Amino acid sequence: MVWVLAPWLVAVLLILLALRLLALEDFNLQASGWGLLGSAAICFSIGCVCRVSLLLAERR
C-alpha cells in the first residue's frame, strides 16, 4: 500500500524544490524550476493511476 503514496510524496518534494528554484533570481535555475513542476505533475498523475488501479484490484 505504501507504493501507492510514493508518487505523491515525490510530487510534493518536487514542488517544494521547484518553488525554491523559482524564487531565485537566476534565470537558468528558474527554468529548471519550471521543469520540476512538470515532473511533479507527471508524478502526481502516476499516483492517481496507482490509486485507481489499487481500488479496481480490491474490488474483485
LUMLUM-929862 format. One record per atom (N, C-alpha, C, CB): x, y, z; atom name; residue in three letters. Coordinates in Angstrom, 2 decimals, decimal comma, always signed. Each point is the difference from the previous one (the first is absolute). Glycine has a CB too. Layout:
% residues N
- east | north | up | site | code
- X | Y | Z | CA | ALA
...
//
This chain:
% residues 60
- east | north | up | site | code
- +0,82 | -1,20 | +0,00 | N | MET
- -0,82 | +1,20 | +0,00 | CA | MET
- +0,86 | +1,27 | +0,00 | C | MET
- -1,79 | -1,27 | +1,21 | CB | MET
- +2,99 | +1,18 | -0,68 | N | VAL
- +0,88 | +1,18 | +0,05 | CA | VAL
- +0,40 | +0,44 | -1,40 | C | VAL
- +0,86 | -0,75 | +2,23 | CB | VAL
- -0,74 | -0,20 | -3,14 | N | TRP
- +0,41 | +0,35 | -1,36 | CA | TRP
- -1,02 | +0,91 | -0,68 | C | TRP
- +1,22 | -2,17 | -0,14 | CB | TRP
- -2,45 | +2,15 | +0,61 | N | VAL
- -1,02 | +0,87 | -0,59 | CA | VAL
- +0,26 | +1,46 | +0,38 | C | VAL
- -1,67 | -1,89 | +0,08 | CB | VAL
- +2,19 | +2,11 | +1,10 | N | LEU
- +0,24 | +1,37 | +0,47 | CA | LEU
- +1,33 | +0,57 | -0,48 | C | LEU
- -1,37 | -0,54 | +1,98 | CB | LEU
- +2,29 | -0,32 | -2,40 | N | ALA
- +1,34 | +0,45 | -0,39 | CA | ALA
- +0,00 | +1,05 | -1,11 | C | ALA
- +0,81 | -2,24 | +0,67 | CB | ALA
- -1,57 | +2,08 | -1,75 | N | PRO
- +0,03 | +1,04 | -1,04 | CA | PRO
- -0,51 | +1,36 | +0,50 | C | PRO
- -0,33 | -1,79 | -1,68 | CB | PRO
- -0,63 | +1,77 | +2,59 | N | TRP
- -0,50 | +1,27 | +0,54 | CA | TRP
- +1,03 | +0,65 | +0,92 | C | TRP
- -2,34 | -0,88 | -0,15 | CB | TRP
- +3,07 | +0,08 | +0,90 | N | LEU
- +1,05 | +0,54 | +0,85 | CA | LEU
- +1,11 | +0,62 | -0,84 | C | LEU
- -0,54 | -1,71 | +1,76 | CB | LEU
- +0,90 | +1,03 | -2,83 | N | VAL
- +1,01 | +0,54 | -0,91 | CA | VAL
- -0,50 | +1,28 | -0,64 | C | VAL
- +0,88 | -2,31 | -0,44 | CB | VAL
- -2,15 | +2,36 | +0,08 | N | ALA
- -0,57 | +1,20 | -0,61 | CA | ALA
- +0,08 | +1,19 | +0,97 | C | ALA
- -1,55 | -1,43 | -1,38 | CB | ALA
- +1,26 | +1,18 | +2,64 | N | VAL
- +0,08 | +1,08 | +1,00 | CA | VAL
- +1,44 | +0,49 | +0,14 | C | VAL
- -1,97 | -0,97 | +1,24 | CB | VAL
- +2,92 | +0,05 | -1,19 | N | LEU
- +1,41 | +0,40 | +0,10 | CA | LEU
- +0,45 | +0,80 | -1,22 | C | LEU
- +0,43 | -2,03 | +1,39 | CB | LEU
- -0,87 | +1,61 | -2,57 | N | LEU
- +0,35 | +0,72 | -1,22 | CA | LEU
- -0,61 | +1,40 | -0,02 | C | LEU
- +0,16 | -2,18 | -1,20 | CB | LEU
- -1,37 | +2,30 | +1,69 | N | ILE
- -0,65 | +1,32 | +0,05 | CA | ILE
- +0,76 | +0,93 | +0,94 | C | ILE
- -2,23 | -1,05 | -0,50 | CB | ILE
- +2,62 | +0,53 | +1,65 | N | LEU
- +0,75 | +0,83 | +0,95 | CA | LEU
- +1,33 | +0,45 | -0,60 | C | LEU
- -1,09 | -1,22 | +1,90 | CB | LEU
- +1,79 | +0,30 | -2,54 | N | LEU
- +1,26 | +0,37 | -0,63 | CA | LEU
- -0,21 | +0,98 | -1,15 | C | LEU
- +0,93 | -2,22 | +0,64 | CB | LEU
- -1,98 | +2,01 | -1,42 | N | ALA
- -0,29 | +0,90 | -1,12 | CA | ALA
- -0,32 | +1,40 | +0,50 | C | ALA
- -0,84 | -1,95 | -1,33 | CB | ALA
- +0,05 | +2,05 | +2,38 | N | LEU
- -0,33 | +1,33 | +0,54 | CA | LEU
- +1,25 | +0,71 | +0,52 | C | LEU
- -2,29 | -0,84 | +0,60 | CB | LEU
- +3,18 | +0,06 | -0,02 | N | ARG
- +1,25 | +0,61 | +0,47 | CA | ARG
- +0,83 | +0,52 | -1,17 | C | ARG
- +0,00 | -1,55 | +1,99 | CB | ARG
- +0,07 | +0,78 | -3,07 | N | LEU
- +0,75 | +0,44 | -1,17 | CA | LEU
- -0,68 | +1,19 | -0,69 | C | LEU
- +0,84 | -2,33 | -0,29 | CB | LEU
- -2,15 | +2,34 | +0,26 | N | LEU
- -0,72 | +1,11 | -0,64 | CA | LEU
- +0,15 | +1,31 | +0,77 | C | LEU
- -1,63 | -1,65 | -0,91 | CB | LEU
- +1,91 | +1,55 | +2,20 | N | ALA
- +0,16 | +1,21 | +0,82 | CA | ALA
- +1,36 | +0,66 | -0,22 | C | ALA
- -1,54 | -1,01 | +1,69 | CB | ALA
- +2,48 | +0,30 | -2,30 | N | LEU
- +1,33 | +0,56 | -0,24 | CA | LEU
- -0,03 | +0,94 | -1,19 | C | LEU
- +1,05 | -2,07 | +0,96 | CB | LEU
- -0,04 | +2,93 | -1,03 | N | GLU
- +0,05 | +0,99 | -1,08 | CA | GLU
- +0,73 | -0,52 | -1,23 | C | GLU
- -0,06 | +1,77 | +1,72 | CB | GLU
- +0,72 | -2,90 | -1,63 | N | ASP
- +0,75 | -0,55 | -1,13 | CA | ASP
- -0,98 | -0,65 | -0,99 | C | ASP
- +2,03 | -0,40 | +1,49 | CB | ASP
- -2,02 | +0,89 | -2,72 | N | PHE
- -0,96 | -0,48 | -1,01 | CA | PHE
- +0,19 | -1,48 | -0,29 | C | PHE
- -0,04 | +2,29 | -0,99 | CB | PHE
- +1,29 | -2,76 | +0,95 | N | ASN
- +0,25 | -1,42 | -0,31 | CA | ASN
- -0,60 | -0,89 | +1,08 | C | ASN
- +2,12 | +0,63 | -1,20 | CB | ASN
- -2,02 | -0,23 | +2,44 | N | LEU
- -0,58 | -0,79 | +1,08 | CA | LEU
- -1,53 | +0,08 | -0,02 | C | LEU
- +2,06 | +0,39 | +1,37 | CB | LEU
- -2,60 | +0,74 | -1,77 | N | GLN
- -1,46 | +0,12 | -0,11 | CA | GLN
- -0,53 | -0,93 | -1,08 | C | GLN
- +0,13 | +2,39 | +0,78 | CB | GLN
- +0,60 | -2,51 | -1,88 | N | ALA
- -0,42 | -0,91 | -1,06 | CA | ALA
- -0,01 | -1,44 | +0,50 | C | ALA
- +0,95 | +1,57 | -1,73 | CB | ALA
- +0,03 | -1,91 | +2,56 | N | SER
- +0,02 | -1,35 | +0,59 | CA | SER
- -1,18 | -0,18 | +0,94 | C | SER
- +2,51 | -0,06 | -0,18 | CB | SER
- -2,90 | +1,12 | +0,86 | N | GLY
- -1,17 | -0,06 | +0,88 | CA | GLY
- -1,27 | -0,30 | -0,76 | C | GLY
- +1,11 | +1,61 | +1,52 | CB | GLY
- -1,27 | -1,00 | -2,70 | N | TRP
- -1,19 | -0,30 | -0,82 | CA | TRP
- +0,01 | -1,43 | -0,47 | C | TRP
- -0,08 | +2,38 | -0,74 | CB | TRP
- +1,27 | -2,89 | +0,42 | N | GLY
- +0,11 | -1,40 | -0,40 | CA | GLY
- -0,37 | -0,94 | +1,14 | C | GLY
- +1,77 | +0,64 | -1,62 | CB | GLY
- -1,38 | -0,29 | +2,83 | N | LEU
- -0,35 | -0,82 | +1,16 | CA | LEU
- -1,50 | +0,03 | +0,27 | C | LEU
- +2,27 | +0,45 | +0,96 | CB | LEU
- -2,91 | +0,66 | -1,24 | N | LEU
- -1,46 | +0,04 | +0,16 | CA | LEU
- -0,68 | -0,97 | -0,96 | C | LEU
- +0,14 | +2,40 | +0,74 | CB | LEU
- +0,39 | -2,48 | -1,95 | N | GLY
- -0,53 | -0,97 | -0,96 | CA | GLY
- +0,21 | -1,42 | +0,47 | C | GLY
- +0,44 | +1,62 | -1,83 | CB | GLY
- +0,72 | -1,89 | +2,38 | N | SER
- +0,28 | -1,33 | +0,53 | CA | SER
- -0,91 | -0,33 | +1,18 | C | SER
- +2,37 | +0,22 | -0,75 | CB | SER
- -2,65 | +0,78 | +1,57 | N | ALA
- -0,91 | -0,20 | +1,14 | CA | ALA
- -1,40 | -0,34 | -0,50 | C | ALA
- +1,37 | +1,59 | +1,39 | CB | ALA
- -1,80 | -0,94 | -2,45 | N | ALA
- -1,33 | -0,30 | -0,55 | CA | ALA
- -0,06 | -1,43 | -0,53 | C | ALA
- -0,29 | +2,42 | -0,60 | CB | ALA
- +1,38 | -2,88 | -0,01 | N | ILE
- +0,04 | -1,38 | -0,49 | CA | ILE
- -0,05 | -0,97 | +1,16 | C | ILE
- +1,32 | +0,73 | -2,01 | CB | ILE
- -0,54 | -0,46 | +3,07 | N | CYS
- -0,01 | -0,88 | +1,18 | CA | CYS
- -1,38 | -0,03 | +0,65 | C | CYS
- +2,44 | +0,50 | +0,38 | CB | CYS
- -3,10 | +0,65 | -0,34 | N | PHE
- -1,34 | +0,05 | +0,58 | CA | PHE
- -0,97 | -0,86 | -0,81 | C | PHE
- +0,47 | +2,30 | +0,89 | CB | PHE
- -0,38 | -2,21 | -2,21 | N | SER
- -0,91 | -0,79 | -0,83 | CA | SER
- +0,30 | -1,49 | +0,12 | C | SER
- -0,20 | +1,93 | -1,59 | CB | SER
- +1,47 | -2,30 | +1,73 | N | ILE
- +0,35 | -1,40 | +0,22 | CA | ILE
- -0,59 | -0,48 | +1,31 | C | ILE
- +2,13 | +0,28 | -1,32 | CB | ILE
- -2,10 | +0,57 | +2,35 | N | GLY
- -0,62 | -0,36 | +1,28 | CA | GLY
- -1,49 | -0,22 | -0,13 | C | GLY
- +1,76 | +1,31 | +1,15 | CB | GLY
- -2,41 | -0,50 | -1,97 | N | CYS
- -1,44 | -0,18 | -0,23 | CA | CYS
- -0,29 | -1,32 | -0,69 | C | CYS
- -0,28 | +2,48 | -0,14 | CB | CYS
- +1,10 | -2,83 | -0,85 | N | VAL
- -0,18 | -1,27 | -0,71 | CA | VAL
- +0,23 | -1,17 | +0,96 | C | VAL
- +0,72 | +1,08 | -2,17 | CB | VAL
- +0,28 | -0,97 | +3,02 | N | CYS
- +0,28 | -1,07 | +0,97 | CA | CYS
- -1,18 | -0,18 | +0,95 | C | CYS
- +2,46 | +0,48 | -0,15 | CB | CYS
- -3,01 | +0,63 | +0,60 | N | ARG
- -1,12 | -0,07 | +0,94 | CA | ARG
- -1,22 | -0,64 | -0,65 | C | ARG
- +0,87 | +2,05 | +1,17 | CB | ARG
- -1,18 | -1,65 | -2,39 | N | VAL
- -1,14 | -0,56 | -0,71 | CA | VAL
- +0,22 | -1,49 | -0,25 | C | VAL
- -0,46 | +2,23 | -1,08 | CB | VAL
- +1,68 | -2,60 | +0,70 | N | SER
- +0,31 | -1,41 | -0,23 | CA | SER
- -0,17 | -0,81 | +1,25 | C | SER
- +1,57 | +0,64 | -1,78 | CB | SER
- -1,13 | -0,11 | +2,92 | N | LEU
- -0,14 | -0,70 | +1,26 | CA | LEU
- -1,48 | -0,16 | +0,37 | C | LEU
- +2,22 | +0,91 | +0,74 | CB | LEU
- -3,00 | +0,12 | -0,92 | N | LEU
- -1,43 | -0,09 | +0,32 | CA | LEU
- -0,70 | -1,01 | -0,90 | C | LEU
- +0,03 | +2,39 | +0,76 | CB | LEU
- +0,33 | -2,42 | -2,03 | N | LEU
- -0,61 | -0,98 | -0,91 | CA | LEU
- +0,42 | -1,42 | +0,35 | C | LEU
- -0,05 | +1,73 | -1,79 | CB | LEU
- +1,29 | -1,91 | +2,22 | N | ALA
- +0,47 | -1,33 | +0,36 | CA | ALA
- -0,66 | -0,49 | +1,28 | C | ALA
- +2,19 | +0,49 | -1,12 | CB | ALA
- -2,47 | +0,41 | +2,05 | N | GLU
- -0,65 | -0,38 | +1,25 | CA | GLU
- -1,47 | -0,30 | -0,19 | C | GLU
- +1,63 | +1,39 | +1,23 | CB | GLU
- -2,21 | -0,89 | -2,29 | N | ARG
- -1,42 | -0,20 | -0,27 | CA | ARG
- -0,32 | -1,44 | -0,38 | C | ARG
- -0,12 | +2,36 | -0,71 | CB | ARG
- +1,07 | -3,03 | +0,10 | N | ARG
- -0,24 | -1,37 | -0,49 | CA | ARG
- -0,10 | -0,96 | +1,09 | C | ARG
- +1,17 | +0,53 | -2,02 | CB | ARG
//
